């Protein structure tokens, strides 16, 4: 991290922009029933993640960047993600991570639809 803070903050800026677009798209769609409530919860979590990633993007030191990166990342993977995916009929099993002993990467038997 310390070796390329400008590169990391630039990347965090791109994540911030992507989160803004994602929440805009989620709000633009007319969701029905359980999906509406679940997507609203997910959108609220994404709004909080957007704030954290924005702070990471403007960090002036590695410790501040990591603090906001960790908070923002946790919000992307939280309960709201699983609840929304379940309500939309999407897979809720997290992808395997490289180096955790699992083989095959991120695609699974469900066509790669992962949280």
C-alpha positions as a printed NumPy array, in Angstrom:
array([[  0.   ,   0.   ,   0.   ],
       [  2.65 ,   2.464,   1.024],
       [  4.547,   1.906,  -2.205],
       [  1.722,   3.28 ,  -4.406],
       [ -0.772,   5.303,  -2.385],
       [ -1.569,   7.54 ,  -5.399],
       [ -2.423,   4.473,  -7.485],
       [ -4.601,   3.041,  -4.743],
       [ -6.462,   6.305,  -4.179],
       [ -7.039,   6.656,  -7.921],
       [ -8.472,   3.132,  -8.002],
       [-10.676,   3.94 ,  -4.971],
       [-11.998,   6.917,  -6.938],
       [-13.033,   4.545,  -9.739],
       [-14.749,   2.28 ,  -7.195],
       [-16.581,   5.329,  -5.819],
       [-17.828,   6.218,  -9.307],
       [-18.918,   2.63 ,  -9.963],
       [-20.859,   2.53 ,  -6.689],
       [-22.628,   5.774,  -7.607],
       [-23.662,   4.253, -10.94 ],
       [-24.756,   1.008,  -9.299],
       [-26.984,   2.757,  -6.771],
       [-28.427,   4.978,  -9.514],
       [-29.324,   1.901, -11.57 ],
       [-30.835,   0.082,  -8.584],
       [-32.979,   3.103,  -7.713],
       [-34.093,   3.555, -11.334],
       [-35.685,   0.102, -11.513],
       [-39.205,  -0.589, -10.187],
       [-38.681,  -3.55 ,  -7.855],
       [-41.689,  -5.487,  -6.56 ],
       [-42.56 ,  -7.012,  -3.168],
       [-39.748,  -8.552,  -1.151],
       [-37.237,  -7.52 ,  -3.79 ],
       [-38.111,  -3.841,  -3.283],
       [-37.332,  -3.983,   0.441],
       [-34.206,  -6.076,  -0.069],
       [-32.842,  -3.835,  -2.815],
       [-33.574,  -0.747,  -0.686],
       [-31.469,  -2.285,   2.1  ],
       [-28.726,  -3.113,  -0.368],
       [-28.803,   0.394,  -1.808],
       [-28.478,   1.896,   1.68 ],
       [-25.413,  -0.285,   2.32 ],
       [-23.972,   0.761,  -1.043],
       [-24.515,   4.419,  -0.122],
       [-22.473,   3.89 ,   3.051],
       [-19.83 ,   1.987,   1.054],
       [-19.719,   4.88 ,  -1.43 ],
       [-18.923,   7.26 ,   1.44 ],
       [-16.127,   5.034,   2.734],
       [-14.597,   4.517,  -0.709],
       [-14.775,   8.271,  -1.282],
       [-12.785,   8.783,   1.905],
       [-10.292,   6.147,   0.758],
       [ -9.964,   8.001,  -2.548],
       [ -8.944,  11.197,  -0.767],
       [ -6.697,   9.585,   1.858],
       [ -3.335,  11.229,   2.311],
       [ -1.72 ,   8.307,   4.14 ],
       [ -1.831,   4.524,   3.979],
       [ -3.435,   4.026,   7.391],
       [ -6.387,   6.249,   6.493],
       [ -6.74 ,   4.543,   3.124],
       [ -6.776,   1.063,   4.686],
       [ -9.304,   2.09 ,   7.344],
       [-11.799,   3.32 ,   4.749],
       [-10.984,   0.536,   2.275],
       [-11.755,  -2.067,   4.95 ],
       [-15.005,  -0.375,   5.977],
       [-16.128,   0.089,   2.373],
       [-15.263,  -3.491,   1.435],
       [-17.164,  -4.901,   4.413],
       [-20.276,  -3.002,   3.339],
       [-20.081,  -4.564,  -0.115],
       [-20.097,  -8.076,   1.334],
       [-22.571,  -7.714,   4.189],
       [-25.982,  -9.139,   4.977],
       [-27.754,  -6.659,   2.683],
       [-25.958,  -8.194,  -0.309],
       [-27.129, -11.702,   0.568],
       [-30.682, -10.579,   1.336],
       [-31.001,  -8.712,  -1.959],
       [-29.472, -11.549,  -3.977],
       [-31.807, -14.066,  -2.343],
       [-34.875, -11.887,  -3.023],
       [-33.818, -11.606,  -6.673],
       [-33.273, -15.353,  -7.033],
       [-29.49 , -15.039,  -7.371],
       [-26.842, -17.241,  -5.781],
       [-25.782, -16.31 ,  -2.282],
       [-22.673, -18.476,  -1.914],
       [-19.526, -16.356,  -1.723],
       [-16.889, -17.03 ,  -4.38 ],
       [-13.804, -18.979,  -3.422],
       [-10.77 , -16.823,  -2.944],
       [ -7.408, -17.532,  -4.493],
       [ -5.04 , -19.141,  -2.052],
       [ -7.694, -20.469,   0.318],
       [ -7.211, -24.054,  -0.777],
       [-10.25 , -24.092,  -3.066],
       [ -9.714, -24.995,  -6.671],
       [-11.137, -23.403,  -9.766],
       [-11.355, -19.705,  -8.986],
       [-14.613, -17.763,  -8.809],
       [-16.933, -19.678, -11.15 ],
       [-19.046, -22.297,  -9.464],
       [-21.599, -24.928, -10.376],
       [-24.32 , -22.275, -10.481],
       [-22.821, -20.561, -13.52 ],
       [-20.609, -18.229, -11.531],
       [-23.426, -16.166,  -9.981],
       [-21.824, -15.347,  -6.652],
       [-22.123, -12.643,  -3.996]])
